[in-house]
């Protein structure tokens, strides 16, 4: 599976400007890719003012994603601010080339920034089945909670979209490798760069780690589109050889 990762600055609470930016970047991808990954809250930055920017699942950003996915014949994923039934969600959407959508609402809301005060937490883990691959998409702060990410579904790829600030970059790098090793899976982390309106700095460090903790894409700090290719055969060979997942603990997740 060939994946394009877009590491970018974000215009604060300006969906139109961000959509235009990402459309331009996506259209520079000339080779065929299967999946395009955008950061967390890619239309707005990590805002705690959802009422000013929230869209619906029939809104402009979703329609735009569907149109782009069809045009590029590629799935596209990233998170956006969605309003539904009177609640606001930090919602990761996975848009298939057909226009079909699956979504995951961020479960672990970032209390340090008050995200839990304005957004509603998701409860359901999503496993996307795409081109014979099983993908588990999660959002930013979820990275700190290994129980929720535990590979009980035999997924192949763990995917994190983020607005993870520079000051905690070391944790980002360590935890992405840890999730790969403990779950014997590929792990993709896609983060933004630049400054937001709260003057937090982001240096990206978007990366791809294999099932043994080796870099396929080393942490990057520049604004760019990075393309990587994942091998399912190598993943399965390693799992058959080591079988570590056969010895994992059983447990039951409960709601917050």
Rosetta blueprint (number, residue, H / E / L):
1 X L
2 X E
3 X E
4 X E
5 X E
6 X E
7 X E
8 X L
9 X L
10 X L
11 X L
12 X L
13 X L
14 X L
15 X H
16 X H
17 X H
18 X H
19 X H
20 X H
21 X H
22 X H
23 X H
24 X H
25 X H
26 X H
27 X H
28 X L
29 X L
30 X L
31 X L
32 X L
33 X L
34 X L
35 X E
36 X E
37 X E
38 X L
39 X L
40 X L
41 X L
42 X L
43 X L
44 X L
45 X L
46 X L
47 X L
48 X L
49 X L
50 X H
51 X H
52 X H
53 X H
54 X L
55 X E
56 X L
57 X L
58 X L
59 X L
60 X H
61 X H
62 X H
63 X H
64 X H
65 X H
66 X H
67 X H
68 X H
69 X H
70 X H
71 X H
72 X H
73 X L
74 X L
75 X E
76 X E
77 X E
78 X E
79 X E
80 X E
81 X E
82 X E
83 X E
84 X E
85 X L
86 X L
87 X E
88 X E
89 X E
90 X E
91 X E
92 X E
93 X E
94 X E
95 X E
96 X L
97 X L
98 X L
99 X L
100 X L
101 X E
102 X E
103 X E
104 X E
105 X E
106 X L
107 X L
108 X L
109 X L
110 X L
111 X H
112 X H
113 X H
114 X L
115 X H
116 X H
117 X H
118 X H
119 X L
120 X L
121 X L
122 X L
123 X L
124 X L
125 X L
126 X L
127 X L
128 X E
129 X E
130 X E
131 X L
132 X L
133 X E
134 X E
135 X E
136 X E
137 X E
138 X E
139 X E
140 X H
141 X H
142 X H
143 X H
144 X H
145 X L
146 X H
147 X H
148 X H
149 X H
150 X L
151 X L
152 X L
153 X L
154 X L
155 X L
156 X L
157 X E
158 X E
159 X E
160 X E
161 X E
162 X L
163 X L
164 X L
165 X L
166 X H
167 X H
168 X H
169 X H
170 X H
171 X H
172 X H
173 X H
174 X H
175 X H
176 X H
177 X H
178 X H
179 X H
180 X H
181 X H
182 X H
183 X H
184 X L
185 X L
186 X E
187 X E
188 X E
189 X E
190 X E
191 X L
192 X L
193 X E
194 X E
195 X E
196 X L
197 X L
198 X L
199 X L
200 X L
201 X E
202 X E
203 X E
204 X L
205 X L
206 X E
207 X E
208 X E
209 X E
210 X L
211 X L
212 X L
213 X L
214 X L
215 X E
216 X E
217 X E
218 X E
219 X E
220 X E
221 X L
222 X L
223 X L
224 X E
225 X E
226 X E
227 X E
228 X E
229 X E
230 X L
231 X L
232 X H
233 X H
234 X H
235 X H
236 X H
237 X H
238 X H
239 X H
240 X H
241 X H
242 X H
243 X L
244 X H
245 X H
246 X H
247 X H
248 X L
249 X L
250 X L
251 X L
252 X L
253 X L
254 X L
255 X L
256 X L
